[in-house]
Amino acid sequence: MSESSQSLVGSTALPEADGLADSRFLLIVEDHEPSLLMLSRVLVHHGFPCVAVKSGAEALALCDARRPNVVLTDFSMPVIDGLILARWLRSRYQELPVILMTANELDHPCIARAFRERDLAEIVAKPIDCKKITTCIDQYWI
Amino acid sequence: MRRDECDLSGVGELQATLGDVLAQFASLDGGPEAVHATLGEFFHELRNRLNSLTLSIYLGERSFEGVASEQFSELNRITKDLIQFVESFQNICRPIRLKRVELPLCAFLSESASRWSSLWQERGGQLAVEEIRRPVMWEYDLTRWSQALDDFIVWRAQAVRGCHAKLSCRADGDRVTIHWREQGGERHEAPAAARPVSDHLELSLPYLLRVARAHGGNWVINKDQGFRLDFSFQHPPRMPSEIDP
């Protein structure tokens, strides 16, 4: 997986270059590389075209270039964490569902507030339950 | 992979020791939070690794399409045990934010009393739940108490066989007390091969103590003649007539 640029699972290209132009895709943002790789594979296996990035900054850059249909982001990441990313995305794309993955408690005050203020569509706990996460994404996969 | 291929002897003892240590921590102001702060980064990394492990097993299972399903089933169960254990450990150490609501004092007993009694009977013992008769209100977090007490009682039911136990509540003056008494019975030691790899219920006592602590409670544990646990809360209970409309 590329160190610095966005990567489509199985390749290192932008979505446009991989035949995803005009197609739906899921953006996964996760700084823990093994989790990112495995999660991408699981979701591709379930039929969700995925673009996987390792930081909030990469996610923002990608969204400027092409808007995903759903964003699945980790909470704890350096510099731009999942909540900052969610707030930024919601301020620009109000209809874009952002699902937060977290190893913290689900009723953490910051997370609860972001959910109340509708920055987050859903919150899921880590370790991820694969069946639950696919069902969850399905709800927003329009 | 079979259970008898893993040497699980000592795992239960290790968890019981950890439970005892955490129970000590639970009695110190700021003790669990200090552990949580110290181990926060470790827990984060641990959960990330468990996450990739869980996802890998899921992918592997789907790739094999029904082959080695027993092994995958066992692997899933072991992983689930491990995740529950980590979850329990973290629950003890995390700061507890209570959602206090004024409710009948025994509300957290009434829902589960018959289920607990049945569980106790299955183990050849008896559990009596004694609720106070007069209606007394108390301000507490029902969800936390119910969850903590439920895990504790299920753990005790698994730990001892043929035991007579009693759970009772009192409201005396300006304090509420909750008592747990065990009499007779013998400690149940399942063979290593039959034990869960990581029985998260072993940690139910320190979690219960944490919840009590968060409610401003004190406690005394005595294991000399059966397991005895007494909680005391200074938060005054109130009669329903004293409650503002």
Interface residues (C-beta under 8 A of the other chain):
Chain A: H32 P34 S35 L37 M38 L39 R41 V42 H45 S76 A103 E105 D107 P109 K126 P127 I128 D129 C130
Chain B: F43 H44 R47 N48 R49 L50 N51 S52 L53 T54 L55 S56 Y58 L59 R62 I83 Q90 R94 R97
